[in-house]
Amino acid sequence: MLKITFNSVLIVILFCVFMFLSYKIWLSENGFNRLLYLEGLVREEETINKNLVAGNLAMSFEVESLKNDESLIEYSARSDLGMIKKNETYYQFS
């Protein structure tokens, strides 16, 4: 006859709990696969943020240059806005 002891029942119960938790970790929709997916999204967002930070640094450098250098302001006004000084003649060839 099969002898069932407290220890064997406890081992079976613990094994069942372990299997249930393993299922939740590996196979459920909020398990390990979801974790990997979210980590990939985080890496993508970090890359986007790094690019935006680099763009912000370039813009802040340009702003500081425009604040401190009048010849750069004049160049920017002439090239971007088409401004000319008094007594200058503007010729456009096409």
C-alpha positions as CSV (number, residue, x, y, z in Angstrom):
1,M,0.0,0.0,0.0
2,L,1.1,3.5,-0.7
3,K,2.1,5.5,2.3
4,I,1.4,9.2,2.1
5,T,3.3,11.4,4.5
6,F,3.2,15.1,5.3
7,N,6.5,15.6,3.6
8,S,5.4,14.1,0.3
9,V,2.2,16.1,0.2
10,L,4.2,19.3,1.0
11,I,6.6,18.5,-1.8
12,V,3.8,18.0,-4.3
13,I,2.1,21.2,-3.2
14,L,5.3,23.2,-3.5
15,F,6.0,21.6,-6.9
16,C,2.5,22.7,-8.1
17,V,3.0,26.2,-6.8
18,F,6.4,26.3,-8.6
19,M,4.9,25.1,-11.9
20,F,2.1,27.7,-11.6
21,L,4.6,30.5,-11.0
22,S,6.8,29.3,-13.7
23,Y,3.9,29.4,-16.1
24,K,3.1,32.9,-15.0
25,I,6.6,34.1,-15.6
26,W,7.4,32.4,-18.9
27,L,4.1,32.0,-20.7
28,S,1.6,34.6,-19.6
29,E,1.0,37.8,-21.4
30,N,2.7,39.8,-18.7
31,G,5.6,37.4,-18.4
32,F,9.2,37.3,-19.6
33,N,8.3,37.9,-23.3
34,R,6.5,41.1,-22.4
35,L,9.6,42.1,-20.4
36,L,11.8,41.6,-23.4
37,Y,9.4,43.6,-25.6
38,L,9.3,46.5,-23.2
39,E,13.1,46.5,-22.8
40,G,13.3,46.8,-26.6
41,L,10.9,49.8,-26.5
42,V,13.0,51.4,-23.8
43,R,16.1,51.0,-25.9
44,E,14.4,52.6,-28.9
45,E,13.2,55.6,-26.8
46,E,16.6,56.0,-25.3
47,T,18.1,56.2,-28.9
48,I,15.4,58.8,-29.9
49,N,16.2,60.8,-26.7
50,K,19.9,60.8,-27.4
51,N,19.3,62.1,-30.9
52,L,17.0,64.8,-29.6
53,V,19.6,65.8,-27.0
54,A,22.2,66.2,-29.7
55,G,19.8,68.3,-31.7
56,N,19.1,70.5,-28.7
57,L,22.8,71.0,-28.0
58,A,23.3,72.1,-31.7
59,M,20.5,74.5,-31.4
60,S,21.7,75.9,-28.1
61,F,25.1,76.4,-29.7
62,E,23.6,78.2,-32.6
63,V,21.5,80.4,-30.2
64,E,24.6,81.3,-28.2
65,S,26.5,82.1,-31.4
66,L,23.7,84.4,-32.6
67,K,23.6,86.2,-29.2
68,N,27.3,86.9,-29.2
69,D,28.4,87.4,-32.9
70,E,26.8,90.3,-34.8
71,S,28.4,89.2,-38.1
72,L,26.7,85.9,-37.8
73,I,23.4,87.6,-37.2
74,E,24.0,89.7,-40.4
75,Y,25.0,86.6,-42.4
76,S,21.9,84.7,-41.1
77,A,19.6,87.7,-42.0
78,R,21.1,88.0,-45.5
79,S,21.1,84.3,-46.3
80,D,17.9,83.1,-44.7
81,L,15.7,86.2,-44.9
82,G,17.1,87.9,-48.0
83,M,17.8,91.2,-46.2
84,I,20.0,93.9,-47.8
85,K,21.6,97.0,-46.4
86,K,20.8,100.5,-47.4
87,N,22.4,101.6,-50.6
88,E,23.1,98.1,-51.7
89,T,21.8,96.7,-55.0
90,Y,20.5,93.1,-55.0
91,Y,20.9,91.1,-58.2
92,Q,19.3,87.7,-58.6
93,F,20.4,85.5,-61.5
94,S,18.3,82.5,-62.5
